[in-house]
């Protein structure tokens, strides 16, 4: 009888521990990631639409876009910027990995429409140690 009670207590303890572990993992925010390592074109615009739809449907807290593009088509850029702006989940865009770029059309995916765009400060022909290479907002 004592072994049955002990076994039952162990079983209840395991069930409770598993329930708490599932509850703890369910409380962590979910961030979906979309890697855009290509030109901006209709195909990548469609991929972004699907990534945003997936983030909306799986209850993600945000969609993270890792961007590396030489640029692309204006119409596709407009579609992608519109999809980002109308997304129900917040969209975070950053340029990665090291050495990546957001050229031409990719630049417009990085900037919020309510703030002035950030452009690199002009670099001198021969950079020196005192050169200011920080990003600075443009003046309207």
C-alpha positions, 0 to 999 in steps of 0.5 A: 500500500505504501509503495502504491501511495509513493508511486502515485505521489511520484506520478503526480509530481512528474505530471506537475513538473511537466505541466510547469515546464510547458507553461514556462516555455509557452510564456516566452515570446516567439520571434519569427526570422526571415532571411532575405539574401537576394535581390528585391523582386517579385519572388522575394516580395512573395516570400516576405508576404508568406513570412508575415502571414506565418508570423501573424498566424503562429502568434509571433511577437515579432518578425525579424528580417535579416537583410542582405541585398544589392537592391532591386525593383521599385514595384517589389520594394513598394509591395514589400514596404507596404506589407511591412507597414500593414503587418499586425506583428512588429517587423524588425529589419537589420542588415547582417551578417558582417559585410552585408548591405542594404543597397538601393531598394533594400535601403527603403525597407530599413527606414520608418516612414515617419522618421527621416532616413539615415544615411552614412556620413560622407567619408574623406578620400583618405580616412584618418583616425578622427574621421566620423563614420557614424550614421546621421539623419538627413535634413529634409 
